[in-house]
Amino acid sequence: MRVEAEIREKLEQAFTTSELVVVDDSESHRGHAGYREGGQSHFNVKIRAPELAGMSRIERHRAVHAALGKDLVSRIHALALDIGG
């Protein structure tokens, strides 16, 4: 399974998403640290879920990272998060 699909699946399992956009932005990082041929290294995620409402920015980021799990997060070089409740 591609990393993009894994991210989507894990976040949809953990949260009641009203909006979820996962973009593999790896190609725009070609030649930079962490880039891997074939992509799957740099991602932008926009998520909106009621479970995240009322949390501080740090708490929201921790909740998303926990939902993704250490194994998946360790395979991602860069993860840009736009998180809302």
VEXZA-773847 format. One line per 10 residues: number of its first residue (from 1); for each residue x, y, z of N, C-alpha, C. Coordinates in Angstrom, 1 decimal. Example, Ala and Ser with C-alpha at 12.3 -4.5 7.8 and 13.67 -1.06 7.14 Angstrom:
BEGIN
1 = 13.2:-5.7:7.8:12.3:-4.5:7.8:13.2:-3.3:7.8; 12.8:-2.2:7.1:13.7:-1.1:7.1:12.9:0.0:7.9
REM end
This chain:
BEGIN
1 = 0.9:-1.2:0.0:0.0:0.0:0.0:0.9:1.2:0.0; 0.5:2.2:-0.8:1.3:3.4:-0.9:1.1:4.2:0.4; 2.1:5.0:0.8:2.1:5.8:2.0:0.9:6.7:2.1; 0.6:7.4:1.0:-0.5:8.3:0.9:-1.8:7.6:1.3; -2.1:6.4:0.8:-3.3:5.6:1.1:-3.2:5.2:2.6; -2.1:4.8:3.1:-2.0:4.5:4.6:-2.3:5.7:5.5; -1.8:6.8:5.1:-2.2:8.0:5.9:-3.7:8.2:5.9; -4.3:8.2:4.7:-5.7:8.4:4.6:-6.5:7.4:5.4; -6.1:6.1:5.3:-6.8:5.0:6.0:-6.7:5.2:7.5; -5.6:5.5:8.0:-5.4:5.6:9.5:-6.1:6.8:10.1
11 = -6.1:7.9:9.3:-6.8:9.1:9.8:-8.3:8.9:9.8; -8.8:8.3:8.7:-10.2:8.0:8.6:-10.7:7.0:9.7; -9.8:6.1:10.1:-10.2:5.2:11.2:-10.2:5.9:12.6; -9.3:6.8:12.8:-9.1:7.5:14.1:-10.1:8.6:14.3; -10.5:9.3:13.2:-11.3:10.5:13.3:-12.5:10.5:12.5; -13.5:11.3:12.8:-14.7:11.5:12.0:-14.4:12.7:11.1; -13.8:12.4:10.0:-13.3:13.6:9.2:-14.5:14.2:8.4; -14.5:15.5:8.4:-15.4:16.3:7.6:-14.7:16.7:6.3; -13.4:16.7:6.4:-12.5:17.1:5.3:-11.2:16.4:5.5; -10.7:15.7:4.5:-9.4:15.1:4.5:-8.7:15.1:3.2
21 = -7.6:15.8:3.1:-6.9:15.9:1.8:-5.4:15.5:2.1; -4.9:14.5:1.4:-3.6:14.0:1.6:-2.9:14.2:0.2; -1.8:15.0:0.2:-1.1:15.3:-1.0:0.4:14.8:-0.9; 0.8:14.0:-1.8:2.2:13.6:-1.9:3.0:14.7:-2.6; 3.7:15.5:-1.9:4.4:16.7:-2.4:5.9:16.3:-2.6; 6.2:15.1:-2.7:7.6:14.7:-2.8:8.4:15.2:-4.0; 7.7:15.2:-5.1:8.4:15.7:-6.3:8.9:17.1:-6.2; 8.3:18.0:-5.5:8.7:19.3:-5.4:10.0:19.4:-4.5; 10.4:18.3:-3.9:11.5:18.3:-3.0:12.7:17.5:-3.6; 12.6:17.2:-4.9:13.6:16.5:-5.6:15.0:17.2:-5.4
31 = 16.0:16.5:-5.0:17.3:17.1:-4.8:17.5:17.5:-3.3; 16.5:17.5:-2.5:16.6:18.0:-1.1:16.7:16.8:-0.2; 17.1:17.0:1.0:17.3:15.9:2.0:16.0:15.1:2.1; 16.1:13.8:2.2:14.9:13.0:2.5:14.2:12.6:1.2; 14.5:13.2:0.1:13.8:12.8:-1.1:14.1:11.4:-1.5; 13.1:10.6:-1.9:13.4:9.3:-2.4:12.8:9.2:-3.8; 13.5:8.5:-4.7:13.0:8.3:-6.1:11.6:7.6:-6.0; 10.7:8.0:-6.7:9.3:7.4:-6.6:8.4:8.1:-5.6; 8.9:9.1:-4.9:8.1:9.9:-4.0:7.8:9.2:-2.7; 6.7:9.5:-2.1:6.3:8.9:-0.8:7.1:9.3:0.3
41 = 7.6:10.5:0.3:8.5:11.0:1.4:8.1:12.3:2.0; 7.4:13.1:1.3:6.9:14.4:1.7:5.4:14.6:1.5; 4.7:14.9:2.6:3.2:15.0:2.5:2.7:16.2:3.1; 1.6:16.7:2.5:0.8:17.8:3.1:-0.6:17.1:3.4; -1.0:17.4:4.6:-2.3:16.8:5.1:-3.2:17.9:5.6; -4.4:18.0:5.1:-5.4:18.9:5.6:-6.5:18.0:6.2; -6.8:18.2:7.5:-7.8:17.4:8.2:-8.7:18.3:9.0; -10.0:18.0:8.9:-11.0:18.6:9.8:-11.8:17.5:10.4; -11.9:17.5:11.8:-12.6:16.5:12.5:-13.0:17.1:13.8; -14.3:16.8:14.3:-14.8:17.3:15.5:-13.9:16.9:16.7
51 = -13.3:15.7:16.7:-12.5:15.2:17.8:-11.3:16.1:18.1; -10.9:16.9:17.1:-9.8:17.8:17.2:-10.1:19.2:17.7; -11.4:19.5:17.8:-11.9:20.8:18.2:-11.6:21.0:19.7; -11.2:22.2:20.1:-10.9:22.5:21.5:-9.5:22.1:21.9; -8.7:21.4:21.0:-7.4:21.0:21.4:-6.4:22.2:21.0; -5.3:22.3:21.7:-4.3:23.2:21.3:-3.6:22.7:20.0; -2.9:23.5:19.4:-2.1:23.2:18.2:-1.3:21.9:18.4; -0.5:22.0:19.5:0.4:20.8:19.9:-0.4:19.6:20.1; -1.6:19.7:20.8:-2.4:18.5:21.1:-2.9:17.9:19.8; -3.4:18.8:18.8:-3.9:18.3:17.6:-2.8:17.5:16.8
61 = -1.6:18.1:16.8:-0.5:17.4:16.1:-0.1:16.1:16.7; -0.1:16.1:18.0:0.1:14.8:18.7:-0.9:13.8:18.4; -2.2:14.2:18.4:-3.3:13.3:18.1:-3.2:12.7:16.7; -2.8:13.5:15.7:-2.6:13.0:14.4:-1.4:12.1:14.3; -0.3:12.4:14.9:0.9:11.6:14.9:0.5:10.2:15.6; -0.2:10.3:16.7:-0.6:9.0:17.4:-1.5:8.2:16.5; -2.4:8.8:15.8:-3.3:8.0:14.9:-2.5:7.4:13.7; -1.5:8.1:13.2:-0.6:7.5:12.2:0.2:6.4:12.7; 0.7:6.5:13.9:1.6:5.5:14.5:3.0:5.7:14.2; 3.9:5.2:15.1:5.3:5.4:14.9:5.9:4.8:13.7
71 = 5.4:3.6:13.3:6.0:3.0:12.1:5.8:3.8:10.9; 4.5:4.3:10.7:4.3:5.1:9.5:5.0:6.4:9.5; 4.9:7.1:10.7:5.6:8.4:10.8:7.1:8.3:10.5; 7.7:7.2:10.9:9.1:7.0:10.7:9.5:6.8:9.3; 8.5:6.5:8.4:8.8:6.3:7.0:8.6:7.6:6.2; 8.1:8.7:6.9:7.8:9.9:6.2:8.9:10.9:6.6; 9.5:11.5:5.6:10.6:12.5:5.9:10.0:13.8:6.3; 8.9:14.3:5.7:8.3:15.6:6.0:6.8:15.5:6.0; 6.1:16.0:7.0:4.7:15.9:7.1:4.2:17.3:7.5; 3.6:18.0:6.6:3.0:19.3:6.9:1.5:19.1:7.2
81 = 1.1:19.6:8.4:-0.3:19.4:8.8:-1.0:20.7:8.9; -2.3:20.7:8.4:-3.2:21.8:8.5:-4.4:21.1:9.2; -4.6:21.4:10.5:-5.5:20.6:11.3:-6.6:21.6:11.9; -7.8:21.2:11.8:-8.9:22.0:12.4:-10.0:21.1:13.0; -10.8:21.6:13.8:-11.9:20.9:14.5:-13.1:20.9:13.7
REM end
